[in-house]
C-alpha cells in the first residue's frame, strides 16, 4: 500500500541480526517453562496412578501449558516482544486524505486479512466528508473466497484447539458441585475439542462445490452461532474450574 501510493520508494532492508537484537526471546526462560510443563504432566500422572484427587483447575492449567509448550517447540526461533519500531521515511508531503488513510491502515492492520477472508468489503477511498466508503459491491476491493484452503497455520490452530479442548475432558469423571454442572463440564469440554475442526470442515467442504457462494449468508450465520457457543463454553469452564475448588 505504501509503495503503490508513493509514500515510500522502497521497503527498508531489515536483517535477521537486527530482528534478533530487538527480540527479548530467552532460551533459558523457555527451557524453564517446558520443565514446569513436564513437571505438571508427571505430577498429574502420578496422581492418576495412586488414585489421588485432581481438580478441574489443574486440568485447565495443563491445557494452557501444553499449548505454550507446543508453540515453543514448533516456533523455537520466533522473535519475542519486539517494541522497537523501524522508521519509514516518506518521500512527499502528506495531505489530509493521506493522513486519514494512514490512520485507518494503522487501525485495520492485523485484521485486514481476516476481513478479506470472510468476503467483507474494505474501505478503499475517501469521500468529501473524510469518511471511508463501505459500498457493498463486488467491484470495490471485495475479496471472494470460493477457493478455501487450509495451510500450516490453520493446521496448527486446529491442533492447538483440539489439544486445549481435550485437556478439559481429562476431568470427565472428576467431582463437581452438582450433577448439572458435571454434565455441562462434559458438554463444554467436548464442544471446545471438536468445534474448531468442524468449523473448518464446514467452510472447506462446501467451497469445493459451485454453490458455495450461494450459501455465504448461511456460513456467516453459522460462524456467528459458533463463536457465541464457544465463548459461552469457555466462560463456563473458567467459572466452573474455580467454583469446583469450594
Rosetta constraint file for C-alpha pairs under 8 A:
AtomPair CA 1 CA 5 HARMONIC 6.06 0.50
AtomPair CA 2 CA 6 HARMONIC 6.18 0.50
AtomPair CA 2 CA 7 HARMONIC 5.18 0.50
AtomPair CA 2 CA 8 HARMONIC 6.02 0.50
AtomPair CA 3 CA 7 HARMONIC 6.10 0.50
AtomPair CA 3 CA 8 HARMONIC 5.50 0.50
AtomPair CA 3 CA 9 HARMONIC 6.35 0.50
AtomPair CA 3 CA 10 HARMONIC 6.82 0.50
AtomPair CA 3 CA 11 HARMONIC 7.83 0.50
AtomPair CA 6 CA 91 HARMONIC 7.49 0.50
AtomPair CA 7 CA 90 HARMONIC 5.00 0.50
AtomPair CA 7 CA 91 HARMONIC 5.79 0.50
AtomPair CA 7 CA 92 HARMONIC 6.57 0.50
AtomPair CA 8 CA 88 HARMONIC 7.47 0.50
AtomPair CA 8 CA 89 HARMONIC 6.70 0.50
AtomPair CA 8 CA 90 HARMONIC 4.95 0.50
AtomPair CA 8 CA 91 HARMONIC 5.66 0.50
AtomPair CA 9 CA 90 HARMONIC 7.93 0.50
AtomPair CA 9 CA 91 HARMONIC 7.10 0.50
AtomPair CA 12 CA 88 HARMONIC 7.49 0.50
AtomPair CA 14 CA 18 HARMONIC 6.54 0.50
AtomPair CA 14 CA 19 HARMONIC 7.30 0.50
AtomPair CA 15 CA 19 HARMONIC 6.61 0.50
AtomPair CA 16 CA 20 HARMONIC 6.17 0.50
AtomPair CA 17 CA 21 HARMONIC 5.99 0.50
AtomPair CA 18 CA 22 HARMONIC 6.44 0.50
AtomPair CA 19 CA 23 HARMONIC 6.23 0.50
AtomPair CA 19 CA 79 HARMONIC 7.11 0.50
AtomPair CA 20 CA 79 HARMONIC 6.36 0.50
AtomPair CA 22 CA 82 HARMONIC 5.68 0.50
AtomPair CA 22 CA 83 HARMONIC 7.51 0.50
AtomPair CA 22 CA 84 HARMONIC 6.66 0.50
AtomPair CA 23 CA 79 HARMONIC 5.06 0.50
AtomPair CA 23 CA 80 HARMONIC 5.15 0.50
AtomPair CA 23 CA 81 HARMONIC 6.16 0.50
AtomPair CA 23 CA 82 HARMONIC 5.14 0.50
AtomPair CA 24 CA 79 HARMONIC 7.13 0.50
AtomPair CA 24 CA 80 HARMONIC 5.33 0.50
AtomPair CA 24 CA 81 HARMONIC 5.84 0.50
AtomPair CA 24 CA 82 HARMONIC 6.80 0.50
AtomPair CA 25 CA 78 HARMONIC 7.77 0.50
AtomPair CA 25 CA 79 HARMONIC 5.97 0.50
AtomPair CA 25 CA 80 HARMONIC 4.94 0.50
AtomPair CA 25 CA 81 HARMONIC 7.49 0.50
AtomPair CA 26 CA 30 HARMONIC 6.51 0.50
AtomPair CA 27 CA 31 HARMONIC 6.20 0.50
AtomPair CA 28 CA 32 HARMONIC 6.20 0.50
AtomPair CA 29 CA 33 HARMONIC 6.17 0.50
AtomPair CA 30 CA 34 HARMONIC 6.16 0.50
AtomPair CA 30 CA 72 HARMONIC 7.11 0.50
AtomPair CA 31 CA 35 HARMONIC 6.08 0.50
AtomPair CA 32 CA 36 HARMONIC 6.27 0.50
AtomPair CA 33 CA 37 HARMONIC 6.34 0.50
AtomPair CA 33 CA 69 HARMONIC 7.78 0.50
AtomPair CA 34 CA 38 HARMONIC 6.18 0.50
AtomPair CA 34 CA 69 HARMONIC 6.00 0.50
AtomPair CA 35 CA 39 HARMONIC 6.11 0.50
AtomPair CA 36 CA 40 HARMONIC 6.20 0.50
AtomPair CA 37 CA 41 HARMONIC 6.30 0.50
AtomPair CA 37 CA 62 HARMONIC 7.46 0.50
AtomPair CA 37 CA 65 HARMONIC 5.81 0.50
AtomPair CA 37 CA 66 HARMONIC 7.05 0.50
AtomPair CA 37 CA 69 HARMONIC 7.32 0.50
AtomPair CA 38 CA 42 HARMONIC 6.21 0.50
AtomPair CA 39 CA 43 HARMONIC 6.06 0.50
AtomPair CA 40 CA 44 HARMONIC 6.20 0.50
AtomPair CA 40 CA 62 HARMONIC 7.17 0.50
AtomPair CA 41 CA 45 HARMONIC 6.20 0.50
AtomPair CA 41 CA 62 HARMONIC 7.39 0.50
AtomPair CA 42 CA 46 HARMONIC 6.14 0.50
AtomPair CA 43 CA 47 HARMONIC 6.28 0.50
AtomPair CA 44 CA 48 HARMONIC 6.22 0.50
AtomPair CA 44 CA 54 HARMONIC 7.31 0.50
AtomPair CA 45 CA 49 HARMONIC 6.27 0.50
AtomPair CA 46 CA 50 HARMONIC 6.26 0.50
AtomPair CA 47 CA 51 HARMONIC 5.74 0.50
AtomPair CA 47 CA 52 HARMONIC 4.67 0.50
AtomPair CA 47 CA 53 HARMONIC 6.82 0.50
AtomPair CA 47 CA 54 HARMONIC 7.20 0.50
AtomPair CA 48 CA 52 HARMONIC 6.17 0.50
AtomPair CA 48 CA 53 HARMONIC 7.96 0.50
AtomPair CA 54 CA 58 HARMONIC 6.83 0.50
AtomPair CA 54 CA 59 HARMONIC 7.89 0.50
AtomPair CA 54 CA 174 HARMONIC 7.60 0.50
AtomPair CA 55 CA 59 HARMONIC 6.82 0.50
AtomPair CA 55 CA 171 HARMONIC 7.62 0.50
AtomPair CA 55 CA 174 HARMONIC 7.32 0.50
AtomPair CA 55 CA 241 HARMONIC 7.61 0.50
AtomPair CA 55 CA 244 HARMONIC 7.42 0.50
AtomPair CA 55 CA 245 HARMONIC 7.16 0.50
AtomPair CA 56 CA 60 HARMONIC 6.28 0.50
AtomPair CA 56 CA 168 HARMONIC 7.41 0.50
AtomPair CA 56 CA 171 HARMONIC 5.97 0.50
AtomPair CA 56 CA 174 HARMONIC 7.45 0.50
AtomPair CA 56 CA 240 HARMONIC 7.96 0.50
AtomPair CA 56 CA 241 HARMONIC 5.00 0.50
AtomPair CA 56 CA 242 HARMONIC 7.98 0.50
AtomPair CA 56 CA 244 HARMONIC 7.02 0.50
AtomPair CA 57 CA 61 HARMONIC 6.22 0.50
AtomPair CA 57 CA 241 HARMONIC 4.76 0.50
AtomPair CA 57 CA 242 HARMONIC 6.52 0.50
AtomPair CA 57 CA 245 HARMONIC 7.94 0.50
AtomPair CA 58 CA 62 HARMONIC 6.12 0.50
AtomPair CA 59 CA 63 HARMONIC 6.35 0.50
AtomPair CA 59 CA 167 HARMONIC 6.01 0.50
AtomPair CA 59 CA 168 HARMONIC 5.89 0.50
AtomPair CA 59 CA 170 HARMONIC 6.77 0.50
AtomPair CA 59 CA 171 HARMONIC 6.81 0.50
AtomPair CA 60 CA 64 HARMONIC 6.53 0.50
AtomPair CA 60 CA 167 HARMONIC 6.68 0.50
AtomPair CA 60 CA 168 HARMONIC 6.05 0.50
AtomPair CA 60 CA 241 HARMONIC 7.58 0.50
AtomPair CA 61 CA 65 HARMONIC 6.04 0.50
AtomPair CA 62 CA 66 HARMONIC 6.00 0.50
AtomPair CA 62 CA 167 HARMONIC 6.69 0.50
AtomPair CA 63 CA 67 HARMONIC 6.33 0.50
AtomPair CA 63 CA 163 HARMONIC 6.95 0.50
AtomPair CA 63 CA 164 HARMONIC 4.75 0.50
AtomPair CA 63 CA 165 HARMONIC 7.40 0.50
AtomPair CA 63 CA 166 HARMONIC 7.91 0.50
AtomPair CA 63 CA 167 HARMONIC 5.08 0.50
AtomPair CA 63 CA 168 HARMONIC 7.19 0.50
AtomPair CA 64 CA 68 HARMONIC 6.26 0.50
AtomPair CA 64 CA 164 HARMONIC 6.77 0.50
AtomPair CA 65 CA 69 HARMONIC 6.09 0.50
AtomPair CA 66 CA 70 HARMONIC 6.07 0.50
AtomPair CA 66 CA 163 HARMONIC 7.54 0.50
AtomPair CA 66 CA 164 HARMONIC 7.48 0.50
AtomPair CA 67 CA 71 HARMONIC 6.16 0.50
AtomPair CA 67 CA 160 HARMONIC 6.03 0.50
AtomPair CA 67 CA 163 HARMONIC 7.28 0.50
AtomPair CA 67 CA 164 HARMONIC 6.66 0.50
AtomPair CA 68 CA 72 HARMONIC 6.23 0.50
AtomPair CA 69 CA 73 HARMONIC 6.16 0.50
AtomPair CA 70 CA 74 HARMONIC 6.02 0.50
AtomPair CA 70 CA 160 HARMONIC 7.98 0.50
AtomPair CA 71 CA 75 HARMONIC 5.78 0.50
AtomPair CA 71 CA 76 HARMONIC 7.83 0.50
AtomPair CA 72 CA 76 HARMONIC 5.26 0.50
AtomPair CA 94 CA 98 HARMONIC 5.52 0.50
AtomPair CA 94 CA 99 HARMONIC 6.38 0.50
AtomPair CA 95 CA 99 HARMONIC 6.36 0.50
AtomPair CA 96 CA 100 HARMONIC 6.28 0.50
AtomPair CA 97 CA 101 HARMONIC 6.12 0.50
AtomPair CA 97 CA 126 HARMONIC 6.89 0.50
AtomPair CA 97 CA 130 HARMONIC 7.12 0.50
AtomPair CA 98 CA 102 HARMONIC 6.18 0.50
AtomPair CA 99 CA 103 HARMONIC 6.02 0.50
AtomPair CA 100 CA 104 HARMONIC 6.15 0.50
AtomPair CA 100 CA 130 HARMONIC 7.55 0.50
AtomPair CA 101 CA 105 HARMONIC 6.21 0.50
AtomPair CA 101 CA 126 HARMONIC 7.98 0.50
AtomPair CA 102 CA 106 HARMONIC 6.09 0.50
AtomPair CA 103 CA 107 HARMONIC 6.46 0.50
AtomPair CA 104 CA 108 HARMONIC 6.13 0.50
AtomPair CA 105 CA 109 HARMONIC 5.56 0.50
AtomPair CA 108 CA 112 HARMONIC 5.72 0.50
AtomPair CA 111 CA 115 HARMONIC 6.16 0.50
AtomPair CA 112 CA 116 HARMONIC 6.36 0.50
AtomPair CA 113 CA 117 HARMONIC 5.99 0.50
AtomPair CA 114 CA 118 HARMONIC 6.78 0.50
AtomPair CA 115 CA 119 HARMONIC 6.76 0.50
AtomPair CA 115 CA 120 HARMONIC 5.82 0.50
AtomPair CA 115 CA 121 HARMONIC 7.77 0.50
AtomPair CA 115 CA 122 HARMONIC 7.54 0.50
AtomPair CA 116 CA 120 HARMONIC 5.85 0.50
AtomPair CA 116 CA 121 HARMONIC 7.33 0.50
AtomPair CA 116 CA 122 HARMONIC 7.51 0.50
AtomPair CA 116 CA 142 HARMONIC 7.24 0.50
AtomPair CA 116 CA 143 HARMONIC 5.39 0.50
AtomPair CA 116 CA 144 HARMONIC 7.83 0.50
AtomPair CA 117 CA 143 HARMONIC 6.99 0.50
AtomPair CA 117 CA 144 HARMONIC 7.66 0.50
AtomPair CA 117 CA 145 HARMONIC 6.45 0.50
AtomPair CA 118 CA 143 HARMONIC 7.84 0.50
AtomPair CA 118 CA 144 HARMONIC 7.66 0.50
AtomPair CA 118 CA 145 HARMONIC 6.89 0.50
AtomPair CA 119 CA 142 HARMONIC 6.26 0.50
AtomPair CA 119 CA 143 HARMONIC 4.97 0.50
AtomPair CA 119 CA 144 HARMONIC 5.12 0.50
AtomPair CA 119 CA 145 HARMONIC 6.36 0.50
AtomPair CA 120 CA 142 HARMONIC 6.21 0.50
AtomPair CA 120 CA 143 HARMONIC 6.88 0.50
AtomPair CA 121 CA 134 HARMONIC 6.55 0.50
AtomPair CA 121 CA 135 HARMONIC 7.26 0.50
AtomPair CA 121 CA 136 HARMONIC 6.19 0.50
AtomPair CA 121 CA 137 HARMONIC 7.43 0.50
AtomPair CA 121 CA 140 HARMONIC 7.16 0.50
AtomPair CA 121 CA 141 HARMONIC 6.17 0.50
AtomPair CA 121 CA 142 HARMONIC 4.81 0.50
AtomPair CA 121 CA 143 HARMONIC 7.28 0.50
AtomPair CA 122 CA 134 HARMONIC 6.76 0.50
AtomPair CA 122 CA 140 HARMONIC 7.93 0.50
AtomPair CA 122 CA 141 HARMONIC 6.10 0.50
AtomPair CA 122 CA 142 HARMONIC 6.81 0.50
AtomPair CA 123 CA 132 HARMONIC 5.48 0.50
AtomPair CA 123 CA 133 HARMONIC 5.36 0.50
AtomPair CA 123 CA 134 HARMONIC 5.48 0.50
AtomPair CA 123 CA 141 HARMONIC 7.82 0.50
AtomPair CA 124 CA 132 HARMONIC 6.96 0.50
AtomPair CA 124 CA 133 HARMONIC 6.74 0.50
AtomPair CA 124 CA 140 HARMONIC 7.32 0.50
AtomPair CA 124 CA 141 HARMONIC 6.90 0.50
AtomPair CA 125 CA 132 HARMONIC 5.97 0.50
AtomPair CA 125 CA 133 HARMONIC 6.33 0.50
AtomPair CA 126 CA 130 HARMONIC 5.74 0.50
AtomPair CA 126 CA 131 HARMONIC 5.98 0.50
AtomPair CA 126 CA 132 HARMONIC 5.03 0.50
AtomPair CA 126 CA 133 HARMONIC 6.69 0.50
AtomPair CA 127 CA 131 HARMONIC 5.94 0.50
AtomPair CA 127 CA 132 HARMONIC 6.40 0.50
AtomPair CA 127 CA 133 HARMONIC 7.02 0.50
AtomPair CA 135 CA 140 HARMONIC 7.56 0.50
AtomPair CA 136 CA 140 HARMONIC 7.77 0.50
AtomPair CA 137 CA 142 HARMONIC 6.83 0.50
AtomPair CA 138 CA 142 HARMONIC 5.32 0.50
AtomPair CA 138 CA 143 HARMONIC 7.87 0.50
AtomPair CA 146 CA 207 HARMONIC 5.57 0.50
AtomPair CA 146 CA 208 HARMONIC 7.89 0.50
AtomPair CA 146 CA 212 HARMONIC 6.58 0.50
AtomPair CA 146 CA 213 HARMONIC 6.54 0.50
AtomPair CA 147 CA 207 HARMONIC 5.96 0.50
AtomPair CA 147 CA 208 HARMONIC 7.29 0.50
AtomPair CA 148 CA 203 HARMONIC 7.19 0.50
AtomPair CA 148 CA 204 HARMONIC 5.76 0.50
AtomPair CA 148 CA 207 HARMONIC 5.94 0.50
AtomPair CA 149 CA 204 HARMONIC 6.78 0.50
AtomPair CA 150 CA 154 HARMONIC 5.63 0.50
AtomPair CA 150 CA 155 HARMONIC 6.76 0.50
AtomPair CA 150 CA 204 HARMONIC 7.84 0.50
AtomPair CA 151 CA 155 HARMONIC 6.27 0.50
AtomPair CA 152 CA 156 HARMONIC 6.13 0.50
AtomPair CA 153 CA 157 HARMONIC 6.24 0.50
AtomPair CA 154 CA 158 HARMONIC 6.18 0.50
AtomPair CA 155 CA 159 HARMONIC 6.14 0.50
AtomPair CA 156 CA 160 HARMONIC 6.02 0.50
AtomPair CA 157 CA 161 HARMONIC 6.11 0.50
AtomPair CA 158 CA 162 HARMONIC 6.21 0.50
AtomPair CA 158 CA 196 HARMONIC 6.05 0.50
AtomPair CA 158 CA 197 HARMONIC 5.97 0.50
AtomPair CA 159 CA 163 HARMONIC 6.15 0.50
AtomPair CA 160 CA 164 HARMONIC 5.93 0.50
AtomPair CA 161 CA 165 HARMONIC 6.01 0.50
AtomPair CA 161 CA 192 HARMONIC 7.28 0.50
AtomPair CA 161 CA 193 HARMONIC 6.43 0.50
AtomPair CA 161 CA 196 HARMONIC 6.40 0.50
AtomPair CA 162 CA 166 HARMONIC 5.87 0.50
AtomPair CA 162 CA 192 HARMONIC 7.39 0.50
AtomPair CA 162 CA 193 HARMONIC 4.63 0.50
AtomPair CA 162 CA 194 HARMONIC 6.58 0.50
AtomPair CA 162 CA 196 HARMONIC 7.41 0.50
AtomPair CA 162 CA 197 HARMONIC 7.82 0.50
AtomPair CA 163 CA 167 HARMONIC 6.20 0.50
AtomPair CA 163 CA 193 HARMONIC 7.23 0.50
AtomPair CA 164 CA 168 HARMONIC 7.27 0.50
AtomPair CA 164 CA 192 HARMONIC 7.89 0.50
AtomPair CA 164 CA 193 HARMONIC 7.12 0.50
AtomPair CA 165 CA 169 HARMONIC 7.04 0.50
AtomPair CA 165 CA 189 HARMONIC 5.77 0.50
AtomPair CA 165 CA 190 HARMONIC 7.03 0.50
AtomPair CA 165 CA 191 HARMONIC 7.72 0.50
AtomPair CA 165 CA 192 HARMONIC 4.79 0.50
AtomPair CA 165 CA 193 HARMONIC 4.04 0.50
AtomPair CA 165 CA 194 HARMONIC 7.81 0.50
AtomPair CA 166 CA 170 HARMONIC 6.90 0.50
AtomPair CA 166 CA 189 HARMONIC 6.72 0.50
AtomPair CA 166 CA 190 HARMONIC 7.31 0.50
AtomPair CA 166 CA 192 HARMONIC 7.78 0.50
AtomPair CA 166 CA 193 HARMONIC 5.41 0.50
AtomPair CA 167 CA 171 HARMONIC 7.90 0.50
AtomPair CA 168 CA 172 HARMONIC 7.59 0.50
AtomPair CA 168 CA 189 HARMONIC 5.38 0.50
AtomPair CA 169 CA 186 HARMONIC 6.67 0.50
AtomPair CA 169 CA 189 HARMONIC 5.29 0.50
AtomPair CA 169 CA 190 HARMONIC 6.86 0.50
AtomPair CA 172 CA 185 HARMONIC 7.72 0.50
AtomPair CA 172 CA 186 HARMONIC 6.05 0.50
AtomPair CA 175 CA 182 HARMONIC 7.31 0.50
AtomPair CA 175 CA 244 HARMONIC 7.98 0.50
AtomPair CA 176 CA 181 HARMONIC 6.43 0.50
AtomPair CA 176 CA 182 HARMONIC 5.35 0.50
AtomPair CA 176 CA 244 HARMONIC 5.88 0.50
AtomPair CA 177 CA 181 HARMONIC 6.83 0.50
AtomPair CA 177 CA 182 HARMONIC 7.58 0.50
AtomPair CA 177 CA 243 HARMONIC 7.89 0.50
AtomPair CA 177 CA 244 HARMONIC 6.23 0.50
AtomPair CA 178 CA 182 HARMONIC 6.23 0.50
AtomPair CA 179 CA 183 HARMONIC 6.19 0.50
AtomPair CA 180 CA 184 HARMONIC 6.13 0.50
AtomPair CA 181 CA 185 HARMONIC 6.01 0.50
AtomPair CA 181 CA 240 HARMONIC 7.74 0.50
AtomPair CA 182 CA 186 HARMONIC 6.54 0.50
AtomPair CA 183 CA 187 HARMONIC 6.29 0.50
AtomPair CA 184 CA 188 HARMONIC 5.98 0.50
AtomPair CA 185 CA 189 HARMONIC 5.95 0.50
AtomPair CA 185 CA 236 HARMONIC 7.83 0.50
AtomPair CA 185 CA 237 HARMONIC 6.75 0.50
AtomPair CA 185 CA 240 HARMONIC 7.83 0.50
AtomPair CA 186 CA 190 HARMONIC 6.18 0.50
AtomPair CA 187 CA 191 HARMONIC 6.11 0.50
AtomPair CA 188 CA 192 HARMONIC 6.05 0.50
AtomPair CA 188 CA 233 HARMONIC 5.09 0.50
AtomPair CA 188 CA 234 HARMONIC 7.50 0.50
AtomPair CA 188 CA 236 HARMONIC 7.78 0.50
AtomPair CA 188 CA 237 HARMONIC 7.23 0.50
AtomPair CA 189 CA 193 HARMONIC 6.26 0.50
AtomPair CA 189 CA 233 HARMONIC 7.93 0.50
AtomPair CA 190 CA 194 HARMONIC 6.25 0.50
AtomPair CA 191 CA 195 HARMONIC 5.40 0.50
AtomPair CA 191 CA 230 HARMONIC 7.60 0.50
AtomPair CA 191 CA 233 HARMONIC 7.70 0.50
AtomPair CA 192 CA 196 HARMONIC 7.30 0.50
AtomPair CA 192 CA 230 HARMONIC 6.62 0.50
AtomPair CA 192 CA 233 HARMONIC 7.22 0.50
AtomPair CA 192 CA 234 HARMONIC 7.76 0.50
AtomPair CA 194 CA 198 HARMONIC 6.23 0.50
AtomPair CA 195 CA 199 HARMONIC 5.89 0.50
AtomPair CA 195 CA 226 HARMONIC 7.82 0.50
AtomPair CA 195 CA 230 HARMONIC 7.89 0.50
AtomPair CA 196 CA 200 HARMONIC 6.35 0.50
AtomPair CA 197 CA 201 HARMONIC 6.21 0.50
AtomPair CA 198 CA 202 HARMONIC 6.06 0.50
AtomPair CA 199 CA 203 HARMONIC 6.67 0.50
AtomPair CA 199 CA 223 HARMONIC 7.81 0.50
AtomPair CA 199 CA 226 HARMONIC 7.73 0.50
AtomPair CA 200 CA 204 HARMONIC 5.93 0.50
AtomPair CA 201 CA 205 HARMONIC 5.68 0.50
AtomPair CA 202 CA 206 HARMONIC 6.66 0.50
AtomPair CA 203 CA 207 HARMONIC 6.34 0.50
AtomPair CA 203 CA 219 HARMONIC 7.44 0.50
AtomPair CA 204 CA 208 HARMONIC 7.08 0.50
AtomPair CA 205 CA 209 HARMONIC 7.69 0.50
AtomPair CA 206 CA 211 HARMONIC 7.70 0.50
AtomPair CA 206 CA 212 HARMONIC 5.48 0.50
AtomPair CA 207 CA 212 HARMONIC 5.26 0.50
AtomPair CA 208 CA 212 HARMONIC 7.43 0.50
AtomPair CA 211 CA 215 HARMONIC 6.87 0.50
AtomPair CA 212 CA 216 HARMONIC 6.75 0.50
AtomPair CA 215 CA 219 HARMONIC 6.22 0.50
AtomPair CA 216 CA 220 HARMONIC 6.27 0.50
AtomPair CA 217 CA 221 HARMONIC 6.24 0.50
AtomPair CA 218 CA 222 HARMONIC 6.06 0.50
AtomPair CA 219 CA 223 HARMONIC 6.11 0.50
AtomPair CA 220 CA 224 HARMONIC 6.22 0.50
AtomPair CA 221 CA 225 HARMONIC 6.33 0.50
AtomPair CA 222 CA 226 HARMONIC 5.96 0.50
AtomPair CA 223 CA 227 HARMONIC 6.19 0.50
AtomPair CA 224 CA 228 HARMONIC 6.30 0.50
AtomPair CA 225 CA 229 HARMONIC 6.16 0.50
AtomPair CA 226 CA 230 HARMONIC 6.08 0.50
AtomPair CA 227 CA 231 HARMONIC 6.06 0.50
AtomPair CA 228 CA 232 HARMONIC 6.21 0.50
AtomPair CA 229 CA 233 HARMONIC 6.11 0.50
AtomPair CA 230 CA 234 HARMONIC 6.15 0.50
AtomPair CA 231 CA 235 HARMONIC 6.09 0.50
AtomPair CA 232 CA 236 HARMONIC 6.18 0.50
AtomPair CA 233 CA 237 HARMONIC 6.22 0.50
AtomPair CA 234 CA 238 HARMONIC 6.15 0.50
AtomPair CA 235 CA 239 HARMONIC 6.22 0.50
AtomPair CA 236 CA 240 HARMONIC 5.84 0.50
AtomPair CA 237 CA 241 HARMONIC 5.94 0.50
AtomPair CA 238 CA 242 HARMONIC 6.87 0.50
AtomPair CA 239 CA 243 HARMONIC 6.18 0.50
AtomPair CA 240 CA 244 HARMONIC 5.83 0.50
AtomPair CA 241 CA 245 HARMONIC 7.07 0.50
AtomPair CA 242 CA 246 HARMONIC 7.76 0.50
